């Protein structure tokens, strides 16, 4: 199971052992799972994994320690570590949120290339809903641990139904000047409630501008609005 499912963490500065060389970081999973009968075989796998994530030439990096790499390079090493075992499924938890904006697109493109070349499936966790377009087919929007909207990326992003989804998308900067006036801000009241004290009924109702009295008492079920587009709100 562990060979099939791997994880890439949010913080590239904390997810790699600072005492390990990059070679050691990538050799560790091979040793744990008994892959590579010789040092030469393991070295070939390590070099190939680094080349696949554009850390080249590998021989210039394998003896470096993590502090000698940039945040983007460390995250590339994290993806090399995750893919070196040949998994089919990778959980990527906010993999670009701690990187400079200039680097984020490069890592997203890397993820897309790995997905295409290796046939990977991602569970991509993000607070930046706009980045899901890079490689996702389906998207689920969650609020306080509850899915409030789900469907294909095209359906959810081009035709958002739930007030929370609309608010998320309205917060995304519009790069086309001519369209900026068309994007209206969706107001949200108050602050996010504590996860230890979740509101009764619909979890979003204290902040929702279209909430009804029933929303305070009844937790809505996901309703199919067609084309596999599900939304947990009876008033949209």
C-alpha positions in Angstrom: 0.0 0.0 0.0 2.8 2.5 0.9 4.4 2.0 -2.5 1.1 2.8 -4.2 0.2 5.8 -2.1 2.6 8.6 -1.4 2.4 12.1 0.2 3.9 15.5 -0.7 3.6 18.0 2.2 2.9 21.7 2.4 6.2 22.8 3.9 9.3 22.0 1.8 11.5 23.3 4.6 10.2 21.0 7.3 9.3 17.8 5.3 12.9 16.9 4.5 15.4 15.8 7.1 18.0 18.6 7.3 20.8 16.2 8.2 20.3 14.1 5.1 22.0 14.7 1.8 19.6 14.7 -1.2 21.0 11.3 -2.1 20.0 10.0 1.3 16.5 11.5 1.1 15.8 9.6 -2.1 17.6 6.4 -1.1 15.7 6.0 2.2 12.4 4.8 0.6 14.3 2.5 -1.7 16.0 0.9 1.3 12.8 0.6 3.3 11.0 -1.2 0.5 14.0 -3.3 -0.6 14.2 -1.7 -4.1 17.5 -1.9 -5.8 19.8 -4.8 -5.2 23.0 -2.8 -5.4 24.2 0.8 -4.7 24.6 1.2 -8.5 20.9 0.2 -9.1 19.7 2.6 -6.4 21.9 5.4 -7.8 20.3 4.9 -11.2 16.8 5.2 -9.7 17.8 8.3 -7.8 19.3 10.0 -10.8 16.3 9.2 -12.9 13.9 10.5 -10.2 15.8 13.8 -10.0 15.9 14.2 -13.8 12.1 13.7 -13.9 11.6 16.6 -11.5 14.1 18.8 -13.4 16.8 18.7 -10.8 19.7 18.5 -13.3 22.4 17.5 -13.6 21.7 15.1 -10.6 25.4 14.7 -9.8 25.5 18.4 -8.9 22.7 18.0 -6.2 23.0 14.5 -4.7 25.7 15.5 -2.1 24.0 18.8 -1.1 22.0 19.2 2.1 18.4 20.7 2.0 19.5 24.1 3.3 21.6 24.5 0.1 18.5 24.3 -2.1 15.7 26.9 -2.7 12.1 26.2 -1.6 11.1 25.3 -5.1 14.0 22.9 -5.5 13.2 21.3 -2.2 9.6 20.7 -3.3 10.9 19.2 -6.5 13.0 16.8 -4.3 9.8 16.0 -2.3 8.1 15.0 -5.6 11.1 12.9 -6.6 10.9 11.1 -3.2 7.2 10.6 -3.7 7.5 9.2 -7.2 10.6 7.1 -6.9 8.6 4.1 -5.7 6.3 4.2 -8.7 3.1 5.0 -6.9 -0.3 5.4 -8.6 -1.8 7.9 -6.1 -0.2 11.0 -4.5 -1.8 13.1 -1.8 -0.5 16.7 -2.4 -1.3 18.9 0.6 -1.0 22.5 -0.3 2.2 21.8 -2.2 2.7 25.4 -3.5 1.2 27.5 -0.7 4.6 28.2 0.9 6.5 28.9 -2.3 7.1 32.3 -4.0 4.4 33.2 -6.5 7.0 33.1 -9.3 7.7 29.4 -8.5 4.2 28.1 -8.0 3.3 27.8 -11.7 6.5 25.8 -12.2 5.6 23.3 -9.5 2.0 23.0 -10.8 3.4 22.4 -14.3 5.7 19.7 -12.9 2.8 18.1 -11.2 0.9 18.1 -14.5 3.9 16.6 -16.4 4.3 13.8 -13.8 0.6 13.1 -14.0 0.7 12.7 -17.7 4.0 10.8 -17.9 3.3 8.4 -15.0 -0.5 8.1 -15.1 -0.7 9.5 -11.6 -3.9 10.3 -9.7 -3.7 13.3 -7.3 -5.7 14.2 -4.2 -4.8 17.9 -4.4 -5.7 19.9 -1.3 -5.6 23.6 -1.8 -7.1 26.9 -0.6 -6.5 28.5 -4.0 -9.3 27.1 -6.0 -8.1 28.7 -9.2 -5.0 26.4 -9.3 -7.2 23.3 -9.6 -7.6 24.0 -13.4 -4.0 22.9 -14.0 -4.6 19.2 -13.7 -7.8 18.3 -11.8 -10.8 16.7 -13.4 -13.1 16.9 -10.4 -13.3 19.2 -7.5 -14.9 19.1 -4.0 -15.3 22.3 -2.1 -15.3 21.8 1.7 -16.3 24.1 4.6 -15.6 23.0 8.2 -15.1 19.4 7.1 -18.3 19.2 5.0 -18.5 19.0 1.2 -20.7 21.9 0.1 -20.2 21.5 -3.7 -18.7 18.9 -6.0 -18.5 18.2 -9.7 -16.2 18.6 -12.7 -13.7 21.4 -12.5 -15.4 23.1 -15.5 -18.9 22.9 -13.8 -17.8 24.1 -10.4 -15.5 26.9 -11.5 -17.5 28.1 -14.5 -20.9 27.7 -12.9 -20.5 27.8 -9.1 -23.8 27.4 -7.2 -23.0 27.3 -3.4 -22.5 30.8 -1.8 -19.2 29.7 -0.3 -17.9 28.5 -3.7 -18.9 31.8 -5.2 -17.2 33.7 -2.5 -14.0 31.7 -3.0 -14.0 32.4 -6.7 -14.8 36.1 -6.3 -11.6 36.4 -4.2 -9.4 35.2 -7.1 -7.7 38.1 -8.9 -9.0 38.6 -12.4 -6.0 38.9 -14.8 -8.1 40.3 -17.7 -8.7 44.0 -17.1 -11.8 44.1 -19.2 -13.5 41.5 -17.0 -12.7 43.0 -13.6 -15.9 45.0 -13.5 -17.9 41.8 -14.2 -16.6 40.0 -11.1 -18.7 41.1 -8.2 -17.6 40.5 -4.7 -19.7 38.0 -2.8 -20.0 39.1 0.8 -19.4 36.7 3.7 -20.4 37.7 7.2 -18.3 37.2 10.3 -15.4 34.8 11.0 -14.9 31.1 10.5 -16.4 29.3 13.5 -14.2 27.0 15.6 -14.0 23.4 14.4 -14.6 22.5 18.1 -17.9 24.3 18.1 -19.5 23.6 14.7 -22.8 25.5 14.1 -26.0 23.4 14.0 -27.8 22.9 10.7 -25.9 24.2 7.7 -22.4 24.9 8.9 -22.1 27.9 6.6 -25.4 29.6 7.7 -23.9 32.1 10.2 -21.9 33.6 7.4 -24.3 33.1 4.5 -26.2 36.1 3.1 -28.9 33.9 1.6 -29.5 31.8 4.7 -33.1 31.0 5.8 -34.4 30.1 9.2 -34.4 26.4 8.3 -30.7 26.6 7.6 -30.1 27.0 11.4 -31.6 23.6 12.1 -31.3 21.3 9.1 -28.0 20.1 7.6 -28.5 20.1 3.8 -27.8 17.0 1.7 -25.9 17.1 -1.6 -28.4 17.7 -4.4 -27.6 16.7 -8.0 -28.2 19.7 -10.2 -27.3 17.8 -13.4 -24.1 16.7 -15.1 -22.9 15.3 -11.8 -22.8 18.8 -10.2 -23.7 18.4 -6.5 -24.5 21.2 -4.1 -25.5 21.2 -0.4 -28.0 24.1 -0.6 -31.7 23.8 -1.4 -31.9 27.6 -2.2 -29.7 27.7 -5.3 
